[in-house]
């Protein structure tokens, strides 16, 4: 069905907004032709699409401030966008919004090895932060699977983690300070080049706020010396539940690997066909990596191997070279792309206590049978950050809706066992209507009041995070 042509009133409104934006930005930084705005109609959650009114690509904090001031004066909603890799619809536009992309803001502003920090513009990609310091023996720890493409802005918005967050923490544990631009254009500095800045922990509120409170244009990030060495071990098992029990026992033993990654049979098969990493033919496998001196690595892997053998592994393979380590990680890093080649899928990221892994994996198996949809599991097992991939056929009527219903049931299960709705992907539009499954009315009201303080007109990243039934009255009251 063809969409109705925009009314003259809407066209006039858009023309005025575009004209004002062109007064503060170069012509090539304001995207408003319908055929060009389609490039911004969704992020990596492609099930929902909506072209924005316009998109802008500022190159500095000052330009971001000008854009937000204009949109605030005009009452135009703004959706901040990093690299568009969000899996939860965090950068999904509304038809009346301006997308504010930070892709052109990718400079390194300062590097300080003595105090171990780097300050960057937030359009810089995650992996390129390490790229800027690795020749001098340092690295940036958070490493989401999309690190080649995802921007620091999005990492801060969603509090992203990655395979190595078990030891080094997620973004909030590696973020020292930000430059934040509020919806009215006010520029403010929060935190700084040191841990635990004085006063209220406003930085902790900003990290993970999903673009609801302001636009982060610059970030001061903690960098760390590269470890002396690292070595993974690959362990195969006859069942998901046994692999989950092994993870729980490793954590109980007091060993702190740098990463514990989990993959099940559907994911193993897909990645083998895609990347040929040489994984064993088994129901589930773990990749456990430790680091330190050779003696420390040998000691830690000895304990881990002893624990694994108590669970009768199908295979236990310790890496013997850098090349073998790279191959072990190749399959895991290729998992999402490999699954995308064979099926449409929804990727969840509920987080659970590690001790509940066997129960939740069993529950996902039961739900798979109930809904008649296959599930591939690949996730950060060490901190209980689940990433079940629900496979469906986008061309089959009702399949997407069924997958979404199943996903909601999996996330409710995560909350039921003491976990939460999201570990690093964010709430976005995907989980907003499940927020009431985790938070009481009083909890939600406290979060809404924080939003009121930072964005009184409710113009930043609309229709995200909070249930629409809750936010509708807030937006009306603001108007």
N, C-alpha and C positions, 0 to 999 in steps of 0.2 A: 504494500500500500504506500502511495506517495505521501510524503509529509506535506502539510499545507504550507504555502509560501508565508514567510514572515510578514507581519502587518507593517504598515508604514510607520507606526509608532515605534515598534521594535527596531526597525531599520534606522530610524532617526536617532534612537538611543544609542545604538551600536556605533553609528557614525560619529556621534559626539565623544564617546569614550575613546574610540580609536584616534580621533583628532587630538585629544588631550594627551594620550600616551605618546603620540608622535612628537609632541612638544618637548618630551624629556628623554626620549630614546631615539637611536638611529632608526632609519626606515626599515632596515633589514632585521631589526630586533622586535618589530611589531607584526605579528602574523594574524591576518584577519580574513583573508579570502577563504570561502567555504571549503574549497578543495585542499587548502593547506592546513586548515585547523583540524581536518580529519586525522592527521598524524598524532593528534593529542586526545583523541576521543576515548582512549582507555589506557590502562597500564597493562601489566602482565596478567591480570585477571581479565581475560578478554570476553568473558560471558556477558559483560555489560558495557555498552558504548553510548557516548553522547558527545558530539562535537561542542566545544566551548564557544562562547561569544568571540573570544580572541585569545591569543597566547603571546606572551612577551618573554624576551631573553635578555635580561639586564646583565651587565658585566661588572657591576660594582655594588657595594653596599649603598652608596648614594643613589644609584639608579633604582635599586629595590625600594628605598625609602620614598622616592618620588612616585613610583608606581602605586605603592600601597596608600599613600596620601591621596592620590587622585581617585582610586577605587573607593576609599573610605568616604570621600566627599560626594561621590556619585552613588553610594550605596550598592556598589557592585561586589559580589562575592569573589574571593580569590582562592584558587587551589594551588598550593605550592607543589612543585614537581622536581624531583632529582633526576634520575635516569629512567624513570618509568618502569622499574623492575618490580614494583610492589605486587605481591601475590594476593593481596586482600582488598584491592580496589582503593588504595589510599590516595591515588592521584586521579580518580575518576572525576571528570568534570560534570558540572550542571550546565544547562543550555545558556544560563544567564551569567556565567562566571568568566573570569580571566584566569588562564593558566599562567603561573609565574614559574618559569623554568630557570634553573641555576646552571645549566650545562656550560655556559660561557665563563663561569666563575670557577676557574680550575688552577689558579696559581698557588705556588708555595710562597708564603709571605715571610716566614722566619723559621730557621732551624737552630735549635740549641741543644747540643749534645751533652754539655756539662749538666744541664738541668733536665735533660731527657724529654724534650717536647718539640713538636713541630706545629706551626700555625699555618693553616691552609684555607683557601676559599672552599666552600662546601660543595661546589660542583665537581671537585676533583674525585676521581674514582678511588674506591677503597684500595685496590691493589697498587695503584700508582703512588699512594702514600709510602708504602714500604719501598717502592721503586726509587723514591727520592732519597732514602737514607741507607739502603742496604749495602752500598759500596763502602760505607763507613762503619759497617758492623751492627746496624740497628734494624728493627722492624716494628710495624704496627700490628698489634695482636689480633683484633677481631677480623675474622676471615669468612664471611658468608659465602655460600656457594656461587653467588652471582658477583663475587668481588672484582672480576674483570670489568664489569659494566656498572655496578651499582655505585651511587654517589654517596659521599659522606653526609650530605644533607638528609638523604633518605635513611641512612644508618642511624643518624641521631633521631629522626622522627619516629622510627620503629624500634629503637634500641636493639639493633641487630647484633647477632652473635656469630656463630660459625662453628666449625669443627673443633677449633682449639680454645673455645670459651670455657671448657671445663677447668682449665688451669688459670687462664689469664682473664676470665670474665668477659662480659659483653660490652657494648659500646659505653654504657654508663660508667663502667669501671676503668675506662681508658680515655674519658673525656674530661678535660680540665677547665675549659672555658669556652664561651661562645659570644659572638656578636649577634644580637637578636634585634630584628626590626618588627615593631608592633604594627597593628593594622592601621593606625593613624599616621604612620611614617616615623614615629619616634625610634631612634637608634639607642640601644642600651648594651652595656657590657656586663656579662655575668660570669662569675668565676675568674680564672686567670691562668697563669703559667705555673701553678702549684696545686697540690692536692688540698682538699678541704678548705676552701675559701671561707672567710668569716661570714657570720650572719646566717639567715635562713638558707636552706638548701634549695634555692630556686633552680639551680642547674639540674637537680634531680627531678624537678617538675617538668622542665623543658625536654629532657631526654626521654623519648617515648611518648611525647604528646601529639604525634601524628599531624603536625602542621596546624593544630587547633589554636595555638597561643601566639605564634609569631613565625617569622621566616628567619631561619638561621643562615647567615651569609658567610661567617668565618668561624673556624673552630680551632681550638688549641688541643692537641691530642698527645697523649702519653706515648713515647716510643721507648723500646726496650732493647738492651743488647741481645744480639743473637745468641741462642744457647750453644754450648760447646759442641753438642751433637744431638741427634734424634734418631729413633729407630722404631718402626712399627712392627707389630706381629698380627698376622691374620689367623682367625680362629673360626672354623666351620662347625655347625651343629645340626642335629637332626630335627629340631623344632624351634619355632620362635620363642616359645615359653622357656625352654632351657637356656637359650641365648640370653633372654632377659634376666633369668635367675643368676647367670654367670656375671652379668654386669653388676647386679645388686651385691654379689659376694665380693667383687673387686673393690667396690666403693667401701663396703664394710671393713675390708682388710686394712684400710688406711693408706693405701697406695693412691697417689694422685697422678694419673696419666695426664698428658697434655690433651688427649682426645680419646673418646670411645665412640665409634660410629657403628651403626647397625644397618644391615640390609637383609631383606628376605628373598625367597626364591624368585618371585616375579621380577624383582629389581635386579637380582644377580644375572638372570638370563638376559634381560634387556641390555644391561651394561656390557655383558660379554659379547653380545652380538654387535654392539655399538663401538666398544673400545678395545675388546680383546685383552683384558687385564690379566687373564689367567686365573680367575677365581675358581674355587672348587665347586663341584656339583653337590649342593647341600640345601637344606631348608632355610638356613639363616647363617649369616657370618658377622663377626665383629672385627673391626680394625681398631687396635689399641696401640697408641703411640706414646712413648715416654721419651724424656730428654735429660741431658746432663752430661757428665763425663762418662767414659766407657764403663768404669766401675759402677757408677750409679745406674746406668742403663741396664747393665747385666743383672744387677741386684733386683731392680724393679721388674724386669721381664721374667726373672726367675720366679718371683712371687706370683705374678700374673699367670704364668704358664702352669704353675702348681695348682692354682685355683681352677683354671680352665680344664685341666685333666680330670678333676673331680666330677666334671659334667660330661665326660666321655665325648670329646670333640671328634668330629669326622676328620678334621685336619687342623694342625697347629703349625704355622709356617712363620718363622722369624726372618725378617729381612737380613740379607747378608751384604747388601751393597746399596749405594745411592740409587742405582738404576732400578733395583728391585723395589725399593721404597717408593719410587715414583710410580711404578706400575701398580703397586698395592693401592695407592691413593688415586690413580687414574680412573678406576671404575667408580669410586665414590664421587669424585668431582664431576663425572660425566652422567651421573644417575638421572638427573632431571631432564637433561637433553635426550638421553636414551629413551626414557619413558614417553617423552613427547613425540618420538618418531613412530610409536606403535599405537598410541591411544590418546584421546582427549582425557584430561584428568583434572581433578580439583586437589590442590595440595593444602593440607591443614597444618596447624602447628600448635596444638594444645600441649601444655606442659604438665607433667605429673611427678610425684615422688618416685625416685628410682626403685624403691621397694615394690611399687605397684606395677612395674613393667610386665611381669607375667600375666597379671589379672587383666590389664588393659589390652594387651596383645590378644589374649583369649576373647575378650569382649569385641574387639574389632573383627576377629574371625567370625564370631557369631552374627554380627551385624552384616557382614559381607554375605553370609548365607541367607539372612533374612531379606535383604534388599535385592539379592541376585546381581550384585555388582562386585567385580574383583577389586582387591586392594593390594597395592605394593607398598611395603614399609621401608623407609630409609630415613634415619634420624640421628640426632645427637644423643646417644643413649646415656652418656655419662652424666648429663644434667637433666635427663628425662624430657627433653624437648622433642616431642613426637612430630613426624612428618608423613603421616599416611597419605598415599596418593590414591584417590578414589577414581577408578577408571570408568568412563562412560562414552557413549556415542553422541556427539553433538548433533548429528543429523537424524537422530531417532527421537521422535516426539516424546516428551516427558522424561527423557533420560537425565537431562541436566537437573530438573527439579527433584528427581529421585536421589541423585547424587548429593544435592544440597541438603535434603532431609536426612540422609545417612550421615553426612558430615556434621550436622547439628547434633545428632545422637552421639557421635563419637566425642564431640567437644563437651557435651553434657556429662558423659562418662568421665572425662578428664577432671571436670570440676567435682564430680561426685566422690572421686578417690582422693581429693585434697589438692588438685592441681588448678590450673587456670586456662582461660580461653586461648591465650597466645603467648608464645615465648619470644618471638622476634619478627613475625610478619606484620603484626599490628592487627587492630580491629577493623579499621576501614569500613567498607560497606558489608563485607563478608560476615562479620560476627556482631554487628551493631545490635541486632534484634535478640542476640543471646546474652547481652550484658546483664539482663535481669536474672539470668540463671546463675550468675556469679555474685552479683552485687545486690545488696538490699536497697530499698528506696532511699534510705538515709545515706548510704555509701555513694549512690549515684548523685544525690543532691549536692554532696560535698564536692564532687568532681565538676558538676555543672557550675557551681559558684566560682571555682577557680577559672573556668572558661569565661564567666561573666566579667571577672576582673581584668583579664588580659584582652578580651575581645568583646566589649559590651554590646556591639551591634550584631554579633554572631555572623560575621562575614567570612571568617577564615575557614577554609576546607569544610563547606557545608555538607550536611547529610552523611557525615561520617561519625564513627565511634559510638555515639549515643543513639538509643532507639528513637526513631522518628516521632513516635507518639510523645516522647519526653521533650524533644527539642523544638517541636512545632510551637508550643506556647512560649518558649524562650524567645524565638525569633519574632513572634508577633509582639511580645512585650517590648523588645528592643526597638521595633519600628514605631 
